[in-house]
């Protein structure tokens, strides 16, 4: 009986950790752009949805850079439509264009995709600490 109770308590305590492991909330490093620059995006609640804002940028040598994109919101109205799968809007800073986007969280990776007409793109971001 005590063994069963211990297992039940251990499972109950571990379950929230497993759920949070694939949460989109947190800090994410983007793939390099055509200049070799990467960004750190903070994904956090904004109302009942998630939004993402570029909070830092780095050059190809991993040195902090000043860019007009820092402070820019690039993920809007992301709603979890299935476990670990979100739909909303994504801003492409290079083109200053917002499009319908999707993101899927898989552990320390988040895959983003979106299309404008027949032109589609995708990136994989990495969770940072």
N, C-alpha and C positions, 0 to 999 in steps of 0.2 A: 504494500500500500504506500509506504513512504517513498519507495523507488518510483512508483507511478506518479505520485504527486511531484516529486523532484523533476521528473522528465516533463511534466505538464508546465511547471513554472519555468523551467529552462527554455522550453519551446516558446512560451508566451513572451519571455524577455528577448529572445533572439528574433522573433518574427518582425518587430518594428525595424530592426537593423536591416534585415533582408529587404524590406519594402523600400527603405530609404536609399539602399545601394544603387537603385536605378532611377532615383529622383533626378529630374532635370535641374532642380535648384542647385546653385553653387557657381563656382568659377570654372570657365572653360577656355582653353586656348584654341584659337582658330588655326586653320591651315595657312601657310604663307600665301600672300597675294603675289601678283606679278612683279612686285618690287622686292619680294622676299620678306615682307613685313608680316608679323603675326599680331593678333590682338588677344586680350584677355576680356572675356565677356562675362558679366555677372548676370545670372539668370535668377530672378526673384519674383515673388508674387506682386501683381499689380491688379488690385481688385480681386476678382474671382478667377483671373487668368494668370499666366506667366509672361513676363517680358524680359528682354535681355539688352543690356547696355554695355558698350565697349568702355572699359575703365582704364586700360593701359594698352600701349602699343610698343612693339620691339622691332628692331631691324634684323637683318639676316645674321648679324653677329651677336644677337641677343642683348643689344643695348637699347635702353628706353629711348623712344623717339616722341617728338611732339607732332601730332597730326590732328587735323580738324575732325577726324572720326572719333577721337576720344571724347566720351560724354554723349555720343550719339546712340540712341535706342535703335537696335536693329532687329529685335524680335518683338512682335506685338500679338497680344490676344491669343497666346498659345493655350489651347485647351486639351487636356488629356482625354482622348476619345476612346482609347483602349489602354490597357496597362503598358506603360513605358512608351506610348505613341501619342504624339501631340500634333495638332493642326492649328494653324493661325497664319500670320503674315510675317514676311522677312524683308528687310531693307537690304538692297545691294548697294553699299556706299559708292562703289566705283561708278555706277550708273545713276545714283540717286533715285532708284526705282524700287517700289514695294510690290511684292508678289505673294501669291498664296504659297505657303510653305508647310513642310512637314518635318518633324524631327522624331527620331527614335533613339532612346537611351539604352545602351547595352553596357552595363558596368561603368568603366572609365571612359567610354567612347559615346559620342552622340553623333548620329548621322543626320544631316540636314539635306533637304532637297526642295526644289521649287522650279516652277516654269513660268515663262512669259510667252504666251502663244506656243509655238513649236520649239522654242529655245529653252532647254532645261539645264540645270546645274546641280551639283551636289558637293558637299564637303563633309569631312569627318573631323570633329573637334575632340580634344582630349581634356579630361577633367584635371584641374590643377588643385594644389593644396593652398 
